[in-house]
Amino acid sequence: MYPTQELSATAERWITYPSPAPAARTKLLCLPYAGGGASLYRSWPALLPGVEVAAVQMPGHESRLGEPSHDRIEPLVDALATAAAPHLDKPYAIFGHSLGARVGFELARELRRRCLPGPVMLFASACRAPHVPRMPHPPVHAMSDLALRACFGRCRPCRRRFSTTPIWRRCCSR
């Protein structure tokens, strides 16, 4: 196999097109959540006329079940950037959900490092931005009444907004 054929075969394993649309002016590169596969995006072409949906198939999932999955993001992004490069033939955006959002962010950075065309947009769903620290406390819905009162007590805007409501007064009077 010639190197270009090998690269093409690799790219075809990584990137699938549920409904190829070569005439579309924009491409949407879709990255699934951890445990998800490219089939999650099979219905998207009907919802996005004029956009060519390119779904990423991660190793160890669906049609690539026999391949070992990655346990570190760096080699995953490196391999994905190599496979995605031949598909960057028109303006494109990246959509990632959860872990796919983090991979999409790192993919955009890696493509820029390689001086390849960057995405016109990065859509990150269900994932905090990398620079935003993790919450130092449990989510509000999981807090006890005592912890919730303490949390709101430390939050000046919350105190101002809620201190006059009857439910807040009942909660704080316990």
VOSENU-814133 format. One record per residue: chain; x negated, y negated, z of N, C-alpha, C in turn; residue in one letter; residue number from 0. Coordinates in steps of 0.001 Angstrom, whole numbers. Atoms other than C-alpha are relative to their C-alpha. Layout:
# VOSENU-814133
 ch     n.u     n.v     n.w    ca.u    ca.v    ca.w     c.u     c.v     c.w aa   i
  A       X       Y       Z       X       Y       Z       X       Y       Z  A NUM
...
# end
This chain:
# VOSENU-814133
 ch     n.u     n.v     n.w    ca.u    ca.v    ca.w     c.u     c.v     c.w aa   i
  A    -846    1179       0       0       0       0    -890   -1240       0  M   0
  A     758    1244      34   -1367   -3440    -912     352    -839    1220  Y   1
  A    -272     803   -1197   -1654   -5954    1976    1289    -812     -97  P   2
  A   -1222     796     120    1163   -8145     584    1241     882     125  T   3
  A   -1129    -913    -136    3450   -5119     314     187     411    1460  Q   4
  A     -64    -378   -1410    2570   -4126    3878     621   -1126     822  E   5
  A    -554    1147    -703    3344   -7648    5133    1497    -116    -280  L   6
  A   -1414      70     360    6639   -7610    3233     804    1072     737  S   7
  A    -691   -1076    -711    7584   -4245    4770     132    -343    1477  A   8
  A     -55     418   -1401    6731   -5599    8227    1063   -1066     185  T   9
  A    -974    1088     -92    8786   -8733    7618    1426     535    -106  A  10
  A   -1343    -569     161   11759   -6638    6481     462     741    1250  E  11
  A    -385    -660   -1259   11683   -4661    9745     432   -1026    1042  R  12
  A    -269    1025   -1007   11763   -7869   11789    1231    -853    -330  W  13
  A   -1039     955     388   14205  -10042    9810    1026     708    -879  I  14
  A   -1080    -593     801   17572   -8810    8553     994   -1096    -387  T  15
  A    -995     949     501   20217  -10636    6548    1347     698     -63  Y  16
  A   -1309    -658      20   23795   -9583    7393     734    -218   -1318  P  17
  A    -581     333    1299   25015  -11332    4214    -968    -939    -698  S  18
  A     985     870     648   22142  -12615    2067     685   -1148    -759  P  19
  A    -543    1193     669   22805  -16144     788   -1168    -837    -506  A  20
  A    1188     715     470   19762  -17213   -1222     283   -1428    -474  P  21
  A    -327    1355     457   21606  -20290   -2548     275    -966    1158  A  22
  A    -267     867   -1156   22262  -21617     977   -1156    -992     166  A  23
  A    1017    1041    -148   20417  -24848    1741    -762     113    1323  R  24
  A     601    -114   -1330   19620  -23906    5359      34    1443     461  T  25
  A      79   -1342    -570   18586  -20764    7186      93    -138    1521  K  26
  A     -68     -44   -1457   19419  -19902   10809    -637    1299     457  L  27
  A     725   -1144    -533   16922  -17577   12453     554     279    1389  L  28
  A    -713    -325   -1244   18822  -15808   15276    -753    1047     807  C  29
  A     716    -909    -901   17088  -14181   18248     939     450    1112  L  30
  A    -947    -515   -1001   19137  -11904   20531    -559     -45    1418  P  31
  A     390    -111   -1412   19083  -11614   24306    -759    1306     213  Y  32
  A     725   -1234    -326   16959   -8940   26004     984    1167     -50  A  33
  A    -885   -1160     123   18490   -5595   25122     930     -91   -1192  G  34
  A    -877     182    1163   20421   -7047   22172    -761     230   -1291  G  35
  A     612    -228    1300   19790   -6472   18500     563    -924   -1055  G  36
  A    -402     842    1124   20241   -8098   15125    1486     138    -326  A  37
  A   -1413    -217     339   23733   -6606   14777     924    -986     730  S  38
  A    -805    1006    -704   24983   -9218   17270     419   -1128    -934  L  39
  A    -228    1139     882   24847  -11718   14419     641     385   -1331  Y  40
  A    -549    -451    1290   26531   -9648   11679    1241    -777    -425  R  41
  A   -1210     755     375   29744  -11741   11812    -269   -1493    -195  S  42
  A     291    1434      70   28013  -15127   11859      37    -594   -1405  W  43
  A     -48     623    1328   27676  -15628    8066    1395    -508    -379  P  44
  A   -1373     441     311   31481  -15852    7753     363   -1270     764  A  45
  A    -294    1175    -821   31497  -18511   10482    -835   -1216    -389  L  46
  A     933    1078     348   28683  -20582    8959    -196     -90   -1510  L  47
  A     162     101    1453   29337  -21250    5274   -1129    -975    -353  P  48
  A    1105     848     423   26342  -22713    3492   -1272     209     793  G  49
  A    1174    -311    -817   23925  -21258    6055    -336    1469    -191  V  50
  A     434   -1385     114   21888  -18121    5502    -440     476    1386  E  51
  A     302    -533   -1328   21842  -16128    8747   -1074    1077    -134  V  52
  A    1106    -959     -25   18569  -14294    9373    -127     477    1440  A  53
  A       4    -540   -1361   18798  -12033   12420   -1300     741     268  A  54
  A    1253    -652    -383   15674  -10900   14238     307    1331     678  V  55
  A    -126   -1330    -594   15428   -7194   15034   -1271     281     806  Q  56
  A    1162    -210    -871   13117   -6720   18009    -406    1475       5  M  57
  A     440   -1393    -123   10970   -3574   18300     656     646    1228  P  58
  A    -621    -729   -1105   12601    -941   20486    1508    -144      51  G  59
  A   -1453     222      23   16150   -1983   19517     580     420   -1341  H  60
  A    -788    -373    1178   18711    -642   17035    -842     748   -1029  E  61
  A     711    -712    1064   16978     266   13742   -1490     189     300  S  62
  A    1417    -115    -368   13563     -79   15455    -152     696    1349  R  63
  A     -30    -673   -1293   14411    2126   18427   -1240     851     254  L  64
  A    1170    -858    -155   11432    4415   17812   -1294    -754     245  G  65
  A    1211     798    -208    8948    1541   18116     -70    -462    1450  E  66
  A     105     501   -1384    7575     445   21474     398   -1472      72  P  67
  A    -370    1408    -178    9067   -2789   22761   -1158    -731     666  S  68
  A    1056     825    -600    6859   -5643   23927     329    -254    1466  H  69
  A    -217     330   -1405    6364   -6285   27620    -631   -1347     358  D  70
  A     544    1345    -185    4638   -9649   27161     436    -866   -1165  R  71
  A    -546     874    1037    5864  -12661   25211   -1043    -383   -1054  I  72
  A    1024     459     943    2535  -13633   23596    -155     925   -1202  E  73
  A     122    -867    1181    2058  -10521   21403    1302      97    -797  P  74
  A   -1288     -19     687    5771  -10507   20610     112   -1197    -937  L  75
  A    -102    1226     805    5682  -14110   19369   -1018      23   -1132  V  76
  A    1027     -83    1039    2447  -13511   17465     473     876   -1159  D  77
  A    -486    -920    1044    3929  -10542   15578    1214    -578    -717  A  78
  A   -1202     590     606    7232  -12333   15009    -360   -1161    -916  L  79
  A     416    1126     852    5508  -15452   13634    -574     507   -1319  A  80
  A     566    -584    1216    3575  -13299   11165    1111     535    -898  T  81
  A   -1105    -576     779    6756  -11507   10089     942   -1068    -530  A  82
  A    -948    1042     401    8851  -14690    9906    -558    -908   -1093  A  83
  A     625     944     938    6354  -16694    7808     520     116   -1432  A  84
  A    -497     -75    1380    7486  -15301    4423    1471    -411    -145  P  85
  A   -1422     347      35   11091  -16142    5335     251   -1496     166  H  86
  A    -158    1434    -236   10458  -19848    5919     -44    -757   -1325  L  87
  A      -5     528    1355   11272  -20722    2324     956   -1164    -217  D  88
  A    -946    1126      70   13863  -23434    3083     118    -575    1398  K  89
  A    -182     542   -1357   14757  -25726    5982     744    1018     863  P  90
  A    -598   -1004    -873   15647  -23567    8954     122    -535    1422  Y  91
  A    -160     258   -1421   16824  -23718   12540    -184    1332     711  A  92
  A     139   -1207    -813   16227  -21265   15359    1089     -21    1059  I  93
  A    -966    -169   -1088   18997  -19999   17637    -448    1200     824  F  94
  A     328   -1113    -880   18139  -17880   20645     900     -27    1215  G  95
  A    -844    -109   -1191   20266  -16616   23503    -789     673    1114  H  96
  A     663    -528   -1182   18779  -16048   26966   -1483     234    -295  S  97
  A    1403    -248     313   15407  -14339   26459    -314    -401   -1441  L  98
  A     191     417    1392   15875  -14979   22724    -256   -1494    -121  G  99
  A     256    1442      -1   15929  -18714   23502   -1445    -286     367  A 100
  A    1406     191    -399   12584  -18481   25271    -931     438   -1119  R 101
  A     818    -481    1121   11140  -16427   22402      81   -1002   -1151  V 102
  A    -160     987    1069   12561  -18952   19909    -830   -1255     245  G 103
  A     809    1165    -365   10906  -21839   21761   -1480     286    -251  F 104
  A    1414    -355     184    7549  -20048   21798    -320     251   -1471  E 105
  A     193    -212    1439    8002  -19051   18138    -194   -1341    -707  L 106
  A     134    1321     608    8497  -22707   17142   -1382    -581     283  A 107
  A    1328     494    -359    5301  -23604   19007   -1093     729    -782  R 108
  A    1003    -791     718    3357  -20762   17377     -18    -354   -1490  E 109
  A     -52     374    1424    4536  -21688   13880    -683   -1349    -206  L 110
  A     665    1298      90    3388  -25257   14518   -1520     165     115  R 111
  A    1441    -252    -141     -16  -23984   15701    -601     552   -1294  R 112
  A     467    -584    1263    -288  -22084   12412     191    -939   -1185  R 113
  A    -245    1004    1045     579  -25246   10422    1050     467   -1009  C 114
  A   -1123    -426     837    3727  -23578    9058    1164    -963     241  L 115
  A   -1131     913    -198    6976  -25490    8574     737     313    1302  P 116
  A    -722    -176   -1259    8736  -26032   11886    1499     -29    -224  G 117
  A   -1460      32     139   12453  -25676   12519     525   -1437      30  P 118
  A    -643    1317     -67   14744  -28646   11932     741    -154    1323  V 119
  A    -699      25   -1286   16477  -27691   15187    -271    1315     726  M 120
  A     115   -1189    -842   16055  -25289   18086    1219      14     907  L 121
  A   -1173    -160    -848   19258  -24082   19732    -322    1046    1061  F 122
  A     328    -909   -1102   18585  -22546   23147    1244     178     858  A 123
  A   -1222    -314    -734   21565  -20849   24772    -327     848    1223  S 124
  A     126    -784   -1242   21713  -19560   28369   -1441     169     461  A 125
  A    1394     -38    -440   18121  -20436   29180    -414   -1410     391  C 126
  A     460    1325    -409   16672  -23302   31148   -1244    -362    -793  R 127
  A    1199     467     693   13973  -25418   29555   -1238     458     774  A 128
  A    1190    -516    -674   10464  -24147   30300    -561    -928    1073  P 129
  A     559     940    -970    9523  -27323   32188     895    -214    1225  H 130
  A    -925     169   -1119   12551  -27163   34511    -263    1104    1024  V 131
  A     299   -1033   -1003   11691  -25416   37788    1236     823     361  P 132
  A   -1097    -846    -477   13772  -22554   39093     634    -650    1222  R 133
  A    -682     581   -1158   16368  -23508   41695    -615     538    1286  M 134
  A     587    -460   -1258   14918  -23409   45214    1025     635     936  P 135
  A   -1063    -549    -842   18267  -22262   46608     914     865    -859  H 136
  A    -901    -836     798   20919  -19753   45564    1035    -856    -732  P 137
  A   -1038     759     685   23609  -20830   43107    1123    -356     979  P 138
  A   -1020     521    -910   26408  -22828   44751    1087    1038     275  V 139
  A   -1099    -954    -200   29002  -20101   44196    -377    1136     960  H 140
  A     436   -1091    -871   26887  -17679   46257    -342    -475    1418  A 141
  A     367     549   -1314   26337  -20000   49239    1096     227    1034  M 142
  A    -962     -29   -1105   27981  -19608   52618     516   -1426     207  S 143
  A    -529    1344    -282   30121  -22523   53857   -1049    -864     684  D 144
  A    1019     740    -741   27329  -23529   56209   -1106    -493    -942  L 145
  A    1050     376     947   24697  -23517   53449     504   -1046    -991  A 146
  A    -574     965     922   27032  -25390   51107     100   -1383     648  L 147
  A     -76    1290    -707   27654  -28097   53718   -1390    -626     121  R 148
  A    1369     516    -130   23914  -28442   54283    -510    -527   -1334  A 149
  A     442     413    1336   23248  -28646   50549     669   -1317    -395  C 150
  A    -704    1237     329   25927  -31293   49996    -438   -1133     923  F 151
  A     450    1019    -935   24722  -33120   53091   -1299    -652    -433  G 152
  A    1275     534     488   21294  -33539   51474     159    -759   -1308  R 153
  A    -218     599    1319   22797  -34743   48198     844   -1273     152  C 154
  A    -689    1276    -217   23666  -38441   48533    1145    -230    -996  R 155
  A   -1131     207     921   25749  -38672   45287    1183     919     306  P 156
  A   -1080    -937    -341   27727  -35576   46360     768    -508    1219  C 157
  A    -663     518   -1211   28410  -37068   49797     911   -1156    -347  R 158
  A    -809    1163     381   29628  -40331   48256    1255     427    -754  R 159
  A   -1128    -372     856   31857  -38600   45731    1030     845     734  R 160
  A    -921    -962    -585   33355  -35863   47867     402    -273    1446  F 161
  A    -249     176   -1439   33306  -37201   51433    1416    -486     311  S 162
  A   -1355     503    -265   36746  -38802   51058    1089     980    -403  T 163
  A   -1035    -949     423   38522  -35760   49636     430     871    1174  T 164
  A    -508    -810   -1115   40746  -33749   51985    -701    1352     128  P 165
  A     620   -1325     -76   39132  -30427   51066   -1412    -104     597  I 166
  A    1332     206    -550   35669  -31804   51880      71    -239    1514  W 167
  A    -145     282   -1433   36848  -33154   55235     336    1277     756  R 168
  A    -349   -1283    -645   38400  -29744   56070   -1235     896      95  R 169
  A    1196    -847      47   35203  -27951   55053   -1025    -473    1026  C 170
  A    1025     552    -901   32965  -30272   57109     440     -53    1450  C 171
  A    -457     107   -1384   35135  -30306   60206     -83    1337     718  S 172
  A      85   -1326    -644   34599  -26582   60868   -1168      94     911  R 173
# end
